[in-house]
Amino acid sequence: MCGIAGSINHNKYNLEAIKTSLYHRGPDEQEIFIKDKIALIHTRLSIQDISCGHQPLHYKNFSIIFNGEIYNHLELRENLKEFNFNSSSDTETLLYMYVKYKEKCLEMLDGMFAFSIVDFERNKIFLARDRSGKKPLYIYKDEDSLLYASELNAIKVGIKNLKIDEEAIESYLRTGFFYSKYTPYKNVLEVDAGSYDEIDIDTLKITKNRYFNIEEFYNSPSNLNFEDAKIKVDELLHKSVKDRLLSSDLEVGAFLSGGIDSSLVVAIASEYKDNLKTFTVKFEGAYDESHLASLTAKKYNTQHHTINISMNVKDDIDKILYNYGMPFMDSSAIPSYYVSQEAKKHVTVILNGDGADEIFAGYRRYVPIANNMIGVASKFTFLLNILPVPHAKKSLYSHIYRLLSMSDKQGLDFYLSATTDLFEDSYKFKNNHIMQEMENCINNCTLTGLSKQLYLDFNMLLLSDLLVKMDIATMAHSLEGRSPFLSKYMLEFAPTLADSYKINGKTTKYILRELSKKYLPKELISQPKRGFEVPLKKWIENDLKNNIFDVLNSDSYSSNFIDNDFIQKVLNKKINVSDEKRAKMLWDMYCLESWKKTL
């Protein structure tokens, strides 16, 4: 795992500042390479082939900088007999794969990656990202130069006076994330996940192409019966875990919660490694899963660490948010930061269960969609006029209220009501081209029911929120996170499974829960999805109350997009929403203010 950056007409950019800004992504080695008008920057976190993995790597007229891991690279070398390898590095494999197969190589890679290959003979730059977008890559372009980098903060230090894209900001406030390629800055876009960009060095023209579209796999249903499908999931999960566990010259550990995703990963990893180091965290004010995690740890005799973490939110919050380089309002970024900080004291590489919920249907909000309850619920939305708003977040009443609230909506209104649910039913934002693009993505999707919701979550929440969160949280501490559920094999197989294999009645992740019976203590198998349950309401009312009132009571930046009278009503509890929803609104705006003051 590394940090990368590159530029065309590099004299415009502060290369040293860019390199320094990426140091945390690669503390082991830093390099700036300049040839003609091209500059390449690489900061290395040494994990594979520690002694010979220097970058940039050059071959004939090609130069590569690479952030990520290719887990099947040794298998791929069987197709590269004509090349003389000088290392066991996956970077060398990747470069030769591109030389031989060009963009077709991307379809063969199992990994997480963002990389740049310069072809000095053809005067082209090739940029690519992995299927799910685990590894980021941003591009800034003006009339005579171009800069790309692993993080927005690297773009920001390299360029003076970036201009804010206010439509992107307004979309963020409503949705809670920056959709797809968009960023808070004009002229700065992210390379799309599952895509590659080809850049003409002379003209700066960017040609965009897509090599992976998960919708195609949803539209190619498998004919496997349930038992055979379960066996296939087991087989693919074994391969995905094994490859991610063994593709490292450093020790690999695993996050272990009380849920089935990380527990399955640990169970299978323990078949290939004795005394695996596992990590569970306990947070003050959050649900404690450590007793459940200990059951799996004991069963597989792992070197288990239960880490007690006290979150110093008031003092650390702005530092944590700064790492994202943009407004970022997923409050679980805070515990993710602390967990990564503690895990780094023990290992440099960590396995996790990310992605399982989005491809195997782990969220409870999928249940009414899979069971065709939305249409029925829509006949009772009139009850919202008389029902009190819920204040117990996890209660049955709260779930029924949310179901009624979202059931009479369509398109983006429905999606946001079912997911982030920030200002829905409370404040009306103006439409803009980004929100319209989201609307089009939803309406143009050919899928229906549960498959459509999973497809949308993969392309919206997972891409623009959850993977961003974990990349920044881990890399802030030079920790590499690996996600077996997001392997090439899982992403090409899970979407082909019938919806009924994923949601069965009220049971989420049905096929994984049935598979878990083979590996996990029975107490874990029926556990609901929790994740990091952050005490956001408590923070808003206590730890961060003064901070929030200070920035929103004065001349706030948020008031450029949200009527100030409404903001004051939210602050002073003069609107009829749940305490949890009020907390999310305030947190959303606070994260914007925290970012704005760094400019």
C-alpha positions in Angstrom: 0.0 0.0 0.0 1.4 3.4 -0.9 0.7 6.9 -1.9 1.0 8.0 -5.5 0.9 11.3 -7.5 1.9 12.4 -10.9 1.7 15.5 -13.1 2.0 16.9 -16.6 3.9 20.2 -16.8 5.1 19.6 -13.2 6.7 23.1 -12.8 3.3 24.4 -11.8 3.1 22.2 -8.7 4.9 21.9 -5.4 6.2 18.4 -5.7 7.9 18.3 -2.3 4.8 19.4 -0.5 2.8 16.7 -2.4 5.3 14.0 -1.4 5.2 15.2 2.2 1.4 15.1 2.3 1.5 11.4 1.3 4.1 10.4 3.8 1.6 8.6 6.1 0.6 6.4 3.1 4.2 5.3 2.6 6.6 6.0 5.5 9.2 3.5 4.3 10.4 5.1 1.2 9.7 8.3 -0.8 10.7 9.2 -4.3 10.2 11.9 -6.9 11.0 10.9 -10.5 11.1 13.6 -13.3 11.4 13.0 -17.0 10.6 15.7 -19.5 7.4 17.3 -18.4 6.3 14.3 -16.4 6.8 14.0 -12.6 5.9 10.8 -10.7 5.8 10.7 -6.9 5.7 7.5 -4.8 5.6 6.9 -1.1 6.0 3.3 -0.1 4.5 1.2 2.7 6.6 -2.0 2.3 4.5 -5.2 2.5 5.5 -7.4 -0.5 9.1 -7.9 -1.6 10.4 -5.4 0.9 13.9 -5.3 -0.4 13.1 -5.0 -4.1 9.8 -3.1 -4.4 11.2 0.3 -5.3 9.0 2.6 -7.3 8.6 4.1 -9.8 9.5 0.9 -11.7 10.7 1.3 -15.3 10.7 -1.1 -18.2 11.7 0.1 -21.7 9.4 3.1 -22.4 7.0 2.4 -19.5 7.1 3.7 -15.9 4.6 2.7 -13.2 3.6 3.9 -9.8 1.1 1.7 -8.0 -1.0 1.9 -4.8 -2.5 -1.4 -3.6 -2.0 -5.1 -3.9 -2.5 -7.7 -6.7 -3.3 -10.9 -4.8 -3.2 -13.3 -7.8 0.0 -11.8 -9.3 2.0 -15.0 -8.9 -0.6 -16.9 -10.8 -0.6 -14.2 -13.5 3.1 -14.7 -14.0 2.4 -18.0 -15.6 1.2 -16.0 -18.6 4.3 -13.8 -18.7 7.0 -16.4 -19.5 8.6 -14.0 -22.0 9.6 -11.5 -19.3 12.6 -11.8 -17.1 11.5 -10.9 -13.6 14.0 -9.2 -11.2 11.8 -9.4 -8.1 8.8 -11.1 -6.5 6.9 -7.7 -6.4 3.3 -7.5 -7.7 4.3 -4.1 -9.2 6.6 -5.8 -11.7 3.8 -8.3 -12.5 1.3 -5.5 -13.1 3.6 -3.6 -15.3 4.4 -6.6 -17.6 0.7 -7.5 -17.6 -0.1 -4.0 -19.0 2.8 -4.2 -21.5 1.4 -7.5 -22.8 -2.4 -7.1 -22.5 -2.9 -3.3 -22.2 -6.3 -2.4 -20.7 -7.4 -6.1 -21.0 -5.1 -6.9 -18.0 -7.6 -5.2 -15.7 -10.2 -8.0 -16.1 -7.6 -10.5 -14.9 -6.5 -8.8 -11.7 -7.8 -9.7 -8.3 -6.8 -6.9 -6.0 -7.3 -3.4 -4.7 -5.4 -0.8 -6.8 -5.0 2.6 -8.2 -2.1 3.0 -10.5 -0.5 5.1 -13.2 1.6 3.8 -16.2 3.3 6.4 -18.4 4.1 5.3 -21.9 6.8 7.8 -23.0 6.9 6.4 -26.6 3.1 6.9 -27.2 3.0 10.0 -24.9 0.1 8.6 -22.9 -0.7 8.1 -19.3 -2.9 5.2 -18.2 -4.8 5.5 -14.9 -6.9 2.7 -13.4 -8.9 1.8 -10.2 -10.1 -1.5 -8.9 -13.6 -2.8 -9.3 -15.2 -1.5 -6.1 -13.0 1.6 -5.7 -11.1 0.6 -2.5 -8.1 2.6 -3.6 -8.7 6.3 -4.5 -7.3 8.4 -7.3 -8.1 12.1 -7.9 -7.3 14.2 -11.0 -7.0 18.0 -11.2 -6.9 19.5 -14.7 -6.7 23.1 -16.0 -5.9 24.5 -19.4 -2.2 23.6 -19.5 -1.4 21.1 -16.7 -2.7 18.1 -14.9 -2.1 16.6 -11.5 -3.3 13.3 -10.0 -2.9 11.9 -6.5 -4.1 9.3 -3.9 -5.7 11.9 -1.7 -7.5 15.3 -2.0 -5.1 16.8 0.6 -2.2 16.1 -1.8 -4.1 17.9 -4.6 -4.8 20.8 -2.2 -1.1 21.3 -1.2 0.0 21.0 -4.7 -2.3 23.7 -6.1 -3.0 27.2 -4.7 -6.5 28.6 -4.7 -8.6 25.6 -5.6 -12.2 26.8 -6.2 -15.1 25.3 -4.4 -17.8 23.4 -6.4 -20.9 24.6 -4.6 -23.3 22.2 -6.3 -21.1 19.4 -5.0 -21.3 20.9 -1.5 -25.1 21.2 -1.7 -25.4 17.6 -2.9 -23.2 16.5 0.0 -25.4 18.3 2.6 -28.5 16.5 1.3 -27.0 13.1 0.7 -24.2 12.9 3.3 -21.5 11.9 0.7 -19.8 13.1 -2.5 -21.4 11.0 -5.2 -19.2 9.0 -7.6 -16.5 11.1 -9.2 -17.4 14.4 -7.6 -15.3 16.3 -5.0 -15.8 19.6 -3.2 -13.5 21.3 -5.7 -14.0 22.5 -9.3 -11.7 20.8 -11.8 -11.0 17.9 -9.4 -12.7 14.6 -10.2 -12.0 11.1 -9.1 -11.2 8.3 -11.5 -14.4 6.1 -11.6 -14.2 2.7 -9.8 -13.9 -0.2 -12.2 -12.6 2.2 -14.8 -9.5 3.5 -16.5 -8.6 6.8 -18.0 -6.2 7.4 -20.8 -4.5 10.8 -20.9 -2.8 12.4 -23.9 0.3 14.1 -22.5 0.4 16.7 -25.3 -3.3 17.7 -25.4 -4.3 16.7 -21.8 -7.4 15.0 -23.3 -8.8 12.4 -21.0 -10.6 9.4 -22.5 -12.7 7.4 -19.9 -13.5 3.7 -20.2 -15.2 1.2 -17.9 -14.0 -2.4 -17.6 -16.3 -3.6 -14.7 -20.0 -3.0 -14.3 -21.6 -5.1 -11.5 -25.1 -4.6 -13.1 -24.0 -7.0 -15.8 -23.6 -9.8 -13.2 -26.9 -9.0 -11.6 -28.4 -9.5 -15.1 -26.7 -12.9 -15.4 -28.5 -15.1 -12.8 -26.9 -18.3 -11.7 -28.9 -21.5 -11.9 -27.2 -23.1 -8.9 -29.5 -24.5 -6.2 -29.0 -23.1 -2.7 -26.7 -25.9 -1.4 -24.5 -25.7 -4.4 -24.4 -21.9 -4.2 -23.4 -22.1 -0.5 -20.6 -24.5 -1.4 -19.4 -22.1 -4.1 -19.5 -19.1 -1.7 -17.4 -21.1 0.7 -14.9 -22.0 -2.0 -14.5 -18.4 -3.2 -14.3 -17.0 0.3 -11.5 -19.5 1.0 -9.6 -18.4 -2.1 -10.1 -14.7 -1.3 -9.1 -15.0 2.3 -6.1 -17.2 1.6 -4.7 -14.9 -1.1 -5.1 -11.8 1.1 -3.5 -13.6 4.0 -0.5 -15.0 2.3 0.3 -12.1 -0.1 2.5 -10.3 2.4 6.0 -10.4 3.8 4.7 -8.9 7.0 2.3 -10.5 9.6 -1.4 -10.1 8.7 -4.0 -9.7 11.5 -7.8 -9.4 11.4 -10.5 -7.2 12.8 -13.0 -9.4 14.7 -16.4 -8.1 15.7 -19.3 -10.1 17.0 -20.8 -10.2 13.5 -20.6 -13.0 11.0 -18.6 -11.3 8.2 -15.4 -10.7 10.1 -15.9 -13.9 12.1 -16.1 -16.0 8.9 -12.9 -14.3 7.6 -11.1 -15.2 10.9 -12.4 -18.7 10.8 -11.1 -19.3 7.3 -7.9 -17.4 7.8 -7.2 -19.7 10.8 -7.1 -22.7 8.4 -4.0 -21.1 6.8 -2.3 -19.4 9.8 -1.9 -20.6 13.4 -2.3 -18.1 16.2 -3.7 -15.3 13.9 -3.7 -11.9 15.7 -7.3 -10.7 16.0 -8.6 -7.3 17.3 -11.8 -6.4 18.9 -12.5 -2.9 20.3 -14.7 -1.7 23.2 -15.9 1.9 23.0 -17.3 3.9 25.8 -21.0 4.5 25.1 -21.2 2.0 22.3 -22.6 -1.5 22.1 -20.0 -4.0 23.4 -19.5 -7.0 21.0 -16.2 -8.2 22.7 -17.9 -11.1 24.5 -19.2 -12.4 21.1 -15.9 -11.9 19.4 -14.2 -13.8 22.1 -16.2 -16.9 21.2 -14.7 -17.0 17.7 -11.3 -16.1 19.0 -11.4 -19.0 21.5 -12.8 -21.5 19.0 -9.9 -20.8 16.6 -7.2 -20.1 19.2 -6.3 -16.7 17.9 -4.0 -14.3 19.6 -6.9 -12.1 20.6 -6.6 -8.5 21.7 -9.6 -6.7 23.2 -8.7 -3.0 23.0 -10.5 -0.5 25.3 -10.7 2.8 23.6 -11.7 6.1 25.0 -12.6 8.5 22.2 -11.4 12.1 22.9 -13.9 13.5 20.4 -13.8 17.1 21.4 -10.0 17.4 21.0 -9.5 15.0 18.1 -12.5 15.6 15.9 -11.1 18.2 13.6 -7.8 16.3 13.2 -9.7 13.2 12.2 -11.9 15.0 9.8 -9.0 16.8 8.2 -7.5 13.5 6.9 -10.4 13.2 4.5 -9.6 16.4 2.6 -13.4 17.0 2.1 -16.5 17.2 4.3 -17.1 13.7 5.5 -20.0 13.0 7.8 -20.0 9.2 8.4 -19.6 9.4 12.2 -18.2 5.8 12.3 -15.0 7.4 10.8 -14.2 8.4 14.4 -14.0 4.9 15.9 -12.5 3.6 12.7 -9.6 6.1 13.2 -9.0 4.9 16.8 -9.3 1.2 15.9 -6.7 1.6 13.2 -4.4 3.5 15.4 -4.4 0.7 18.0 -4.1 -2.1 15.5 -1.1 -0.5 13.9 0.8 -1.1 17.2 0.6 -4.8 16.5 0.4 -5.4 12.7 0.7 -3.5 9.4 -1.8 -5.5 7.4 -5.4 -6.3 8.6 -8.2 -8.3 7.2 -11.8 -7.1 7.5 -15.4 -8.0 6.5 -16.1 -4.9 4.4 -18.4 -5.3 1.4 -20.4 -8.4 2.7 -23.4 -6.3 3.6 -23.6 -4.7 0.2 -23.3 -7.9 -1.9 -25.1 -10.4 0.4 -27.8 -8.0 1.8 -26.8 -7.4 5.4 -28.9 -4.3 6.3 -32.3 -4.6 7.8 -33.7 -2.0 5.4 -33.4 -4.6 2.7 -36.1 -6.8 4.3 -39.2 -4.8 3.3 -37.8 -4.3 -0.2 -37.1 -8.0 -0.7 -40.5 -9.0 0.7 -42.5 -6.5 -1.4 -43.7 -4.6 1.6 -43.2 -1.1 0.2 -46.4 -1.1 -1.8 -48.4 -2.3 1.2 -46.8 0.3 3.5 -47.6 3.1 1.1 -51.3 2.6 1.7 -50.8 3.7 5.4 -48.6 6.7 5.0 -51.5 8.9 6.2 -50.6 7.7 9.7 -47.5 9.8 9.6 -49.8 12.8 10.2 -50.8 11.5 13.6 -47.9 9.3 14.7 -45.2 10.8 17.0 -41.7 10.7 15.7 -39.6 7.9 17.2 -36.7 8.5 19.6 -35.5 5.0 20.2 -33.3 4.3 17.2 -33.4 0.5 17.2 -37.0 0.0 18.2 -39.7 -1.8 16.2 -41.7 1.4 16.2 -38.8 3.3 14.7 -38.4 0.8 11.9 -42.2 0.9 11.1 -42.1 4.7 11.1 -39.1 4.7 8.7 -40.9 2.2 6.4 -44.0 4.4 6.2 -41.9 7.5 5.6 -40.0 6.0 2.6 -42.8 4.0 1.1 -44.5 6.8 -0.8 -41.3 8.1 -2.3 -39.6 7.4 -5.6 -36.1 7.7 -7.1 -33.5 9.6 -5.2 -36.1 10.6 -2.5 -36.7 6.9 -1.8 -33.0 6.0 -1.8 -32.0 8.7 0.6 -35.0 8.1 2.9 -33.9 4.4 3.1 -30.2 5.1 3.7 -28.6 8.3 5.1 -32.0 10.0 5.8 -30.6 13.4 6.8 -33.0 16.2 5.7 -35.7 14.0 4.0 -39.2 15.2 4.9 -37.7 18.2 6.8 -36.0 20.5 4.3 -36.2 20.8 0.5 -32.9 21.4 -1.3 -32.7 22.8 -4.8 -32.0 20.2 -7.5 -28.7 20.4 -9.4 -26.9 18.4 -12.0 -25.2 16.1 -9.5 -28.5 15.2 -7.8 -30.0 14.8 -11.2 -27.2 12.4 -12.2 -28.0 10.3 -9.1 -31.7 10.4 -10.0 -30.8 9.2 -13.5 -28.6 6.4 -12.1 -31.5 5.2 -10.1 -34.1 5.5 -12.8 -32.0 4.0 -15.6 -31.1 0.9 -13.6 -32.6 -2.1 -15.3 -32.8 -4.1 -12.0 -35.7 -4.4 -9.6 -36.4 -5.2 -6.0 -33.5 -6.2 -3.8 -31.0 -6.5 -6.6 -31.6 -2.9 -7.5 -31.0 -1.7 -4.0 -27.8 -3.7 -3.7 -26.6 -2.3 -7.0 -27.3 1.2 -5.9 -25.6 0.7 -2.5 -22.5 -0.7 -4.2 -22.3 2.3 -6.5 -23.2 5.0 -3.9 -22.8 4.2 -0.3 -20.1 1.6 -0.5 -18.1 3.6 -3.1 -18.6 7.1 -1.8 -18.8 6.6 1.9 -17.7 3.2 3.4 -14.6 2.5 1.4 -13.5 6.2 1.6 -13.9 5.9 5.4 -11.7 2.8 5.8 -9.0 3.9 3.3 -8.4 7.1 5.1 -8.8 5.7 8.6 -6.3 2.9 8.0 -3.8 4.8 5.9 -3.7 7.7 8.4 -1.8 5.2 10.5 0.1 3.4 7.7 -2.2 0.4 8.1 -3.3 -1.7 5.1 -6.9 -3.0 5.2 -7.8 -6.0 3.0 -11.3 -7.1 2.2 -11.9 -10.7 1.0 -15.6 -10.1 0.3 -14.6 -7.5 -2.4 -12.4 -9.9 -4.3 -12.8 -10.3 -8.1 -14.4 -13.7 -7.5 -17.0 -12.5 -5.0 -18.0 -9.5 -7.0 -18.5 -11.6 -10.1 -20.4 -14.4 -8.3 -22.5 -12.9 -5.5 -24.6 -10.7 -7.8 -25.7 -13.7 -9.8 -27.4 -15.3 -6.8 -31.2 -15.2 -6.3 -32.5 -12.5 -4.0 -34.0 -15.3 -1.9 -30.5 -16.6 -1.1 -29.7 -13.3 0.5 -33.0 -12.3 2.2 -35.1 -15.2 3.5 -38.2 -13.8 5.3 -36.8 -11.5 7.9 -33.3 -13.0 7.8 -30.5 -10.9 6.2 -27.4 -12.4 4.6 -29.2 -15.7 4.6 -26.6 -17.7 2.6 -23.7 -16.4 4.8 -25.6 -17.2 8.0 -26.2 -20.8 6.7 -22.6 -21.1 5.8 -21.6 -19.7 9.2 -23.2 -22.8 10.9 -20.2 -24.7 9.6 -17.7 -22.4 11.2 -19.0 -20.2 14.0 -20.5 -20.5 17.5 -24.3 -20.6 17.2 -24.6 -17.5 19.4 -23.2 -15.4 16.5 -25.2 -16.7 13.6 -28.4 -14.8 14.3 -26.7 -11.5 15.4 -28.0 -8.4 13.6 -25.8 -6.0 11.7 -24.4 -3.4 14.0 -21.1 -1.9 12.8 -19.6 0.8 14.9 -22.7 2.2 16.7 -21.5 5.7 17.5 -23.2 7.6 20.3 -23.7 10.6 18.0 -26.7 12.0 19.9 -24.6 12.0 23.1 -21.7 13.8 21.4 -24.0 16.4 19.9 -25.6 17.1 23.2 -22.4 17.0 25.3 -18.9 16.7 23.9 -19.4 18.7 20.7 -22.3 20.9 21.7 -20.3 24.1 22.2 -18.3 23.5 19.0 -21.5 23.0 17.0 -23.3 26.0 18.4 -20.2 28.2 17.8 -19.9 27.4 14.1 -23.6 27.3 13.3 -24.9 30.1 15.4 -22.6 32.6 13.7 -22.2 33.3 10.0 -21.9 29.7 9.0 -20.9 28.4 5.6 -23.9 26.0 5.7 -26.3 28.9 5.6 -25.3 29.5 2.0 -27.2 26.3 1.2 -29.7 25.8 4.0 -31.9 28.6 5.3 -30.4 30.0 8.5 -33.8 30.1 10.2 -34.1 26.4 9.7 -30.5 25.8 11.0 -31.5 27.8 14.2 -34.6 25.7 14.6 -32.5 22.5 14.4 -30.1 23.9 16.9 -32.8 24.8 19.3 -34.9 21.7 18.9 -37.8 23.5 17.2 -38.4 21.0 14.5 -40.4 17.8 14.7 -37.8 15.1 14.0 -36.3 12.4 16.1 -33.3 13.2 18.3 -31.1 10.9 16.2 -32.1 12.6 12.9 -31.5 16.1 14.5 -28.0 14.9 15.5 -27.3 13.7 12.0 -28.3 17.1 10.5 -26.1 19.0 12.9 -23.2 16.6 12.4 -23.6 16.9 8.6 -23.3 20.6 8.8 -20.5 20.6 11.4 -18.3 18.4 9.2 -18.8 20.9 6.4 -17.7 23.8 8.7 -14.7 21.8 9.9 -13.5 21.3 6.3 -14.2 24.9 5.3 -12.0 26.4 8.0 -9.0 24.4 6.7 -9.1 26.2 3.3 
